[in-house]
Amino acid sequence: MEFKNELKNLLRKIKRQGKENLIAAVSLKILLVIGFFAVLWLLRSYTTDFCLRTLEQETKEVQENVHLQISFVQSRLEVLGNIIEKEDITSERTIEILKSDTGIDLVSRLGIIFPDDRVLNQDGTLSKPINGITFKALNEKRTFITNMEPDNLEPDQSVLFVNIPIKKDGKTEGILYGVIEPQTLSDYFKVDIFDGNADVFIVDTQNMEFIMDTLHRQDRSDAFEGHKIKKGYSEEQVVQDFAEGKGGITAYFSKSLKEYLYTAYEPAGINDWFVMLTVPENIVFQEAVYIEKVLFWLGLYEVVVLAAYFLWDIKRTRKEIQAKEKLATTDLLTNLKNRNAYEQTLARYEVDMPAGLSCVYADVNGLHELNNSQGHAAGDKMLQTVAKAFVEYFGQEHVYRIGGDEFLIFVETNLDKVSEKALGAKEKVMEEGYHVSVGTASGRNAASVIKTAELRMYEDKKQYYMSQGDRRKMR
């Protein structure tokens, strides 16, 4: 009977352990599945963000190029207009100027419209405009570039006109115009991101017409027909951005490509034009250059979960390691990050430098003398006071003690704000009866920023000792 009871207890224990193992195994698999889909989501999110950041940056560059090129055309035509103003506007010399190769990019031909609406063509012939444009209407607008208009030579073709008034004695005698053919714009405004799979658009949002379209080329029949906006983006936001002249991002379904296009847009600064860049969704996910790293982290996650399941005591060991790591990177006197932590941060910045890094380099004045005259306890109090002031203005995580009397601060903010805080900390130290010299700098190279801040600190230290009447050589 006793043996039978022991056997029942053993079977019950085995059964209980089996259930626990089954529950643990199922839980582990669920965690792994969750982890896998989480990483896939992160990968998709990362590639999308990477694409949009690239599109936004490239769109701004194309927008700047478009604005620069059009402004250059206007400037060159104004110079040409000033030359013509010195001549008889109907003279042979004027015709020769029109016939000559002006070397103005984008402009395919020139002409002059007279007050009687006659057009002096580049070949010297006179004609009447057939596109409905009159001298009076153009003169009222002064210097400007039109939206798409019928060509005055070939009304079936739409072009852009850059118009420059030609004046003598304050009176407009004619309007010099340059013709820009939209089909040539793609030769000047190209992008090579995503292996050349991105397309560029210039859109006249007033008339909802494409001025340049490298995707549809001449066939623009469905360019503005109702496209489905991808979930997570808002068509109303795009309309509002167009109305307010603001840049933004979106994604919509292209009927011609049968897939979503990720899109960034920026106002061109010309009329109501917007510059747009698009890239197909399949290209976006081909550009996942970090996919191997993501898969590596997925495998590492699975290993960690398995290790956590079988090695519960690792938590205590990890806490001990973290405590030792903190001890190795913390200055015991001031509780700031120490030189080791500073070197680690510097190494990280060399790999991944943040935009707009600012640095404060500080050196305590008179520490050596105070240690000699009042003892190291007084010097320690001075250092703790300085540390407390910098922490108050910059936060514990940004301040390092990198030497006996040297402090350094890294922050990702603009230089004016950093300099203002540094001055506040310096004045706070002075209120406690101590003095500290500081230098600030900002830039995109950590070593250069630190060096510049250090040099400015020495200039501040020099001013301090000169104000104290102490011209001793600084240590």
C-alpha positions in Angstrom: 0.0 0.0 0.0 2.8 2.4 0.9 4.6 1.6 -2.3 1.4 2.2 -4.3 0.9 5.6 -2.6 4.5 6.6 -3.4 3.9 5.5 -7.1 0.7 7.6 -7.3 2.6 10.6 -5.8 5.4 10.1 -8.3 3.0 9.9 -11.2 1.2 13.0 -10.0 4.4 14.9 -9.7 5.6 13.8 -13.2 2.2 14.8 -14.6 2.4 18.2 -12.9 5.9 18.7 -14.1 4.8 17.7 -17.6 2.0 20.3 -17.6 4.4 23.0 -16.3 6.9 22.1 -19.0 4.1 22.1 -21.7 2.9 25.5 -20.5 6.5 26.8 -20.4 7.1 25.5 -23.9 3.9 27.0 -25.3 4.7 30.3 -23.6 8.2 30.2 -25.1 6.9 29.6 -28.6 4.3 32.4 -28.2 7.1 34.8 -27.1 9.2 33.7 -30.1 6.4 34.3 -32.5 5.6 37.7 -31.0 9.3 38.5 -31.2 9.5 37.5 -34.8 6.5 39.6 -35.9 7.8 42.5 -33.8 11.1 42.4 -35.6 9.4 42.2 -39.0 7.3 45.2 -38.0 10.4 47.1 -36.9 12.1 46.2 -40.1 9.2 47.4 -42.2 9.0 50.5 -40.1 12.7 51.2 -40.4 12.8 50.7 -44.2 9.8 53.0 -44.6 11.3 55.7 -42.4 14.6 55.4 -44.1 12.9 55.8 -47.5 10.9 58.8 -46.4 14.0 60.5 -44.8 15.9 59.9 -48.1 13.0 61.2 -50.1 12.5 64.3 -48.0 16.2 65.2 -48.1 16.4 64.6 -51.9 13.2 66.5 -52.5 14.5 69.5 -50.7 17.7 69.4 -52.8 15.7 69.1 -56.1 13.4 72.0 -54.9 16.5 74.1 -54.3 17.9 73.2 -57.7 14.6 74.0 -59.4 14.3 77.4 -57.7 18.0 78.2 -58.4 17.7 77.2 -62.1 14.6 79.3 -62.7 16.0 82.2 -60.8 19.2 82.0 -62.9 17.1 82.0 -66.1 15.3 85.1 -64.9 18.5 86.8 -64.0 20.1 86.0 -67.4 17.1 87.3 -69.3 17.1 90.5 -67.2 20.7 91.0 -68.2 19.8 90.4 -71.8 16.8 92.8 -71.5 19.2 95.5 -70.1 21.3 95.1 -73.2 18.3 95.4 -75.6 17.1 98.5 -73.7 20.2 100.3 -74.9 19.3 99.5 -78.5 16.4 100.4 -80.8 14.0 97.5 -79.9 13.1 97.0 -83.6 16.7 97.3 -84.9 18.8 94.7 -86.7 21.1 94.7 -83.6 18.1 93.5 -81.4 17.4 90.8 -83.9 21.0 89.7 -83.9 20.9 89.5 -80.0 17.8 87.3 -80.2 19.4 85.1 -82.8 22.7 84.7 -80.9 23.3 81.7 -78.7 22.7 83.2 -75.2 23.8 80.0 -73.4 20.8 80.2 -71.1 20.0 76.7 -69.8 16.3 75.6 -70.0 15.4 78.3 -72.5 14.8 76.9 -76.0 14.1 80.2 -77.8 13.6 84.0 -77.3 11.1 86.6 -78.5 9.7 90.1 -77.9 6.1 91.1 -77.6 5.4 94.7 -78.7 2.6 97.0 -77.3 0.5 96.3 -80.4 0.6 92.6 -79.5 2.9 91.7 -82.4 5.6 89.2 -81.7 9.2 89.5 -82.8 10.4 85.9 -83.2 14.0 84.8 -82.8 14.4 84.4 -86.6 13.5 88.1 -87.1 10.0 87.5 -88.4 6.9 89.3 -87.0 3.7 87.4 -86.1 0.6 87.7 -84.1 0.3 85.6 -80.9 -2.1 82.7 -81.3 -2.3 81.7 -77.7 -4.4 84.6 -76.5 -1.6 86.3 -74.5 -1.6 90.1 -74.8 1.1 92.7 -74.1 -1.2 94.5 -71.7 -1.8 91.4 -69.6 1.9 90.6 -69.4 2.9 94.1 -68.6 0.6 94.2 -65.6 2.5 91.2 -64.1 6.0 92.6 -64.8 8.8 90.0 -64.4 7.3 86.5 -63.9 7.2 82.9 -65.1 3.9 81.6 -66.4 2.3 78.2 -65.7 1.7 75.9 -68.6 0.5 78.0 -71.6 -0.2 77.1 -75.3 2.9 77.9 -77.4 2.5 81.0 -79.6 4.0 79.1 -82.5 2.5 75.6 -81.8 -0.7 76.0 -79.8 -1.1 72.2 -79.5 2.0 72.2 -77.3 2.1 73.7 -73.8 5.2 75.5 -72.7 6.4 77.9 -69.9 7.2 81.6 -70.6 9.7 83.7 -68.6 8.7 87.4 -69.2 11.0 90.4 -68.7 9.7 94.0 -69.4 12.0 96.1 -71.6 11.8 99.8 -70.6 13.0 103.1 -71.9 12.5 106.3 -70.0 10.1 104.5 -67.6 7.9 103.2 -70.4 7.6 99.5 -71.4 8.5 99.2 -75.1 8.3 95.5 -75.2 8.4 92.3 -73.2 11.3 89.9 -73.7 10.3 86.3 -73.2 12.1 83.0 -73.0 10.4 79.7 -73.8 11.0 76.7 -71.5 9.8 73.4 -73.0 8.6 71.0 -70.1 9.8 67.9 -71.8 13.4 69.2 -71.4 13.2 69.7 -67.7 14.0 66.1 -66.9 17.4 66.7 -68.4 18.2 69.2 -65.7 16.4 67.9 -62.6 17.5 64.3 -62.1 17.9 62.1 -59.0 19.9 58.9 -58.6 18.6 57.6 -55.3 17.2 54.1 -55.0 19.3 53.0 -58.0 17.5 55.5 -60.3 14.1 54.2 -59.5 12.8 57.4 -58.0 10.6 59.7 -60.2 10.5 63.5 -60.1 7.4 65.7 -60.5 6.8 69.5 -60.7 3.1 70.2 -60.1 1.2 73.4 -60.6 -1.3 73.0 -57.7 -3.3 76.0 -58.9 -4.4 74.3 -62.1 -3.6 70.7 -60.8 -1.4 70.1 -63.8 2.0 68.4 -64.1 4.8 70.6 -65.5 7.3 67.8 -65.2 6.5 64.1 -64.8 9.2 61.5 -65.3 6.9 58.6 -64.4 4.1 59.1 -66.9 6.2 61.0 -69.4 3.9 62.4 -72.0 1.0 60.2 -71.1 -0.4 61.9 -68.0 -4.1 60.9 -68.4 -4.4 59.3 -65.0 -1.9 61.6 -63.2 -4.5 63.2 -60.9 -7.3 60.7 -61.1 -8.5 59.5 -57.7 -5.6 57.5 -56.2 -6.1 55.5 -53.1 -4.1 56.9 -50.2 -2.2 54.3 -48.2 -3.5 53.6 -44.7 -1.7 55.8 -42.2 -1.6 58.8 -44.5 -4.3 61.5 -45.1 -5.4 63.0 -48.4 -6.8 65.9 -46.5 -3.4 66.6 -45.1 -1.8 66.7 -48.6 -4.5 69.1 -49.7 -4.0 71.3 -46.7 -0.2 71.3 -47.2 -0.6 72.3 -50.8 -2.9 75.2 -49.8 -0.5 76.4 -47.1 2.6 75.9 -49.1 4.1 73.3 -46.7 6.2 70.2 -47.4 5.2 66.7 -46.3 5.1 63.0 -47.0 2.4 60.6 -48.2 1.9 57.3 -50.0 -0.7 56.5 -52.7 -1.6 53.7 -55.0 -0.4 54.1 -58.6 -2.8 52.8 -61.2 -0.1 52.6 -63.9 2.4 50.7 -61.7 -0.2 48.8 -59.7 1.5 49.4 -56.4 2.0 52.1 -53.7 4.3 55.0 -54.3 6.0 56.6 -51.3 6.1 60.4 -51.9 7.7 63.5 -50.5 6.8 67.0 -51.6 8.1 70.5 -51.1 6.9 74.0 -52.3 9.1 75.1 -55.2 9.0 78.8 -54.3 7.7 79.5 -57.8 4.1 80.3 -58.4 2.0 77.5 -56.8 4.4 74.8 -57.9 5.4 71.8 -55.8 8.3 69.5 -56.3 7.5 65.8 -55.6 9.6 62.7 -55.5 8.2 59.2 -55.5 9.6 55.7 -55.2 7.7 52.3 -55.6 7.0 50.3 -52.5 8.9 47.2 -53.8 12.0 49.4 -54.2 11.6 50.7 -50.7 11.9 47.2 -49.2 14.8 46.2 -51.5 16.7 49.1 -49.9 16.7 47.4 -46.4 20.4 47.5 -46.1 20.2 46.6 -42.5 18.2 43.4 -42.9 21.1 41.2 -41.9 21.5 43.1 -38.7 17.8 42.8 -38.0 17.8 39.1 -38.5 20.8 38.9 -36.3 18.9 40.7 -33.5 16.0 38.3 -34.1 18.2 35.3 -33.5 19.8 37.0 -30.5 16.3 37.7 -29.1 15.5 34.0 -29.4 18.7 33.0 -27.7 18.0 35.4 -24.8 14.5 34.1 -24.4 15.7 30.5 -24.2 18.5 31.5 -21.8 16.1 33.3 -19.6 13.8 30.3 -19.5 16.6 27.9 -18.3 18.8 30.3 -16.4 16.8 32.3 -13.9 19.7 33.2 -11.8 21.2 35.3 -14.6 19.2 38.2 -13.3 21.3 38.4 -10.1 24.5 38.1 -12.1 23.4 40.8 -14.5 22.7 43.2 -11.6 26.2 42.6 -10.3 27.7 43.2 -13.7 25.7 46.4 -14.1 26.8 47.6 -10.7 30.5 47.0 -11.7 30.0 48.7 -15.0 28.5 51.7 -13.3 31.4 51.8 -10.8 33.8 51.7 -13.8 32.1 54.6 -15.6 31.2 56.9 -12.6 33.4 59.4 -10.8 33.1 58.6 -7.1 33.7 62.1 -5.9 31.1 64.0 -8.0 28.9 61.0 -9.1 29.3 62.2 -12.7 30.3 60.1 -15.6 34.1 59.6 -15.6 36.8 59.5 -18.2 35.9 55.9 -19.2 32.4 56.9 -20.0 33.6 59.9 -21.9 35.9 57.7 -24.1 33.0 55.3 -24.8 30.7 58.2 -25.8 33.4 59.7 -28.0 33.9 56.3 -29.7 30.2 56.1 -30.4 30.1 59.5 -31.9 32.9 58.6 -34.3 30.6 55.9 -35.7 27.2 57.7 -35.4 27.6 61.4 -35.1 24.4 63.2 -34.1 23.4 66.3 -36.0 24.1 69.6 -34.2 26.3 68.3 -31.4 27.3 71.0 -28.9 30.1 70.7 -26.3 31.0 72.6 -23.1 34.6 72.4 -22.0 35.1 73.6 -18.4 38.2 74.0 -16.1 38.1 74.9 -12.4 40.2 77.9 -11.6 42.5 77.7 -8.5 42.0 74.0 -7.5 45.7 73.4 -7.1 46.2 76.5 -5.0 43.1 75.6 -2.9 44.4 72.1 -2.2 47.8 73.5 -1.1 46.4 76.2 1.1 43.3 74.5 2.7 43.7 70.8 2.0 42.1 68.3 -0.4 38.8 68.3 1.4 38.3 71.9 0.4 39.3 71.1 -3.2 36.8 68.2 -3.2 34.1 70.5 -2.0 34.9 72.9 -4.9 34.7 70.1 -7.4 31.4 68.9 -6.0 30.0 72.4 -6.2 31.0 72.8 -9.8 29.6 69.4 -10.7 26.3 70.2 -9.0 26.0 73.5 -10.9 26.5 71.8 -14.3 24.1 69.0 -13.5 21.5 71.6 -12.5 21.8 73.2 -16.0 22.5 70.3 -18.2 21.3 67.1 -16.5 23.2 64.2 -14.9 23.5 62.2 -18.1 25.3 64.9 -20.1 28.1 65.9 -17.7 31.5 64.2 -17.5 34.5 64.7 -15.2 37.4 63.9 -17.6 40.3 65.1 -15.4 41.3 66.4 -12.0 39.8 69.9 -12.6 38.3 69.4 -16.1 34.6 68.9 -17.0 33.0 68.2 -20.4 29.4 68.3 -21.5 27.8 66.8 -24.6 24.3 68.0 -25.7 22.4 67.8 -28.9 21.0 71.3 -29.1 21.9 74.7 -30.6 25.0 76.6 -29.6 23.2 79.7 -28.3 21.1 77.7 -25.8 24.2 75.8 -24.7 26.2 79.0 -24.2 23.4 80.5 -22.2 23.2 77.5 -19.9 27.0 77.4 -19.5 27.0 81.0 -18.5 24.3 80.3 -16.0 26.3 77.4 -14.5 29.4 79.6 -14.4 27.5 82.3 -12.5 26.0 79.7 -10.1 29.6 78.6 -9.3 30.6 82.2 -8.7 27.8 82.6 -6.2 29.4 79.8 -4.2 32.7 81.6 -4.1 34.5 79.6 -6.8 35.4 80.3 -10.4 35.4 78.1 -13.6 36.4 78.9 -17.1 34.2 77.6 -19.9 34.3 77.3 -23.7 31.5 76.2 -26.0 31.4 74.9 -29.6 29.0 73.2 -32.0 29.4 71.1 -35.2 29.3 67.7 -36.8 32.7 66.4 -35.9 33.2 65.4 -32.2 37.0 65.9 -32.2 36.8 69.3 -33.8 34.0 70.4 -31.6 35.9 69.4 -28.4 39.1 71.1 -29.6 37.3 74.3 -30.4 35.5 74.3 -27.0 38.8 73.7 -25.2 40.6 76.6 -27.0 37.7 78.9 -26.1 37.9 77.7 -22.5 41.6 78.7 -22.4 40.7 82.1 -23.8 38.1 82.4 -21.0 40.8 81.3 -18.4 43.2 83.8 -19.8 40.6 86.6 -19.4 40.0 85.4 -15.8 43.6 85.5 -14.7 44.2 88.9 -16.4 41.2 90.3 -14.5 42.7 88.9 -11.3 46.1 90.5 -12.1 47.6 87.1 -12.3 49.6 86.6 -15.5 51.1 83.3 -14.6 51.4 80.7 -17.3 48.3 78.5 -17.2 48.7 74.8 -16.6 
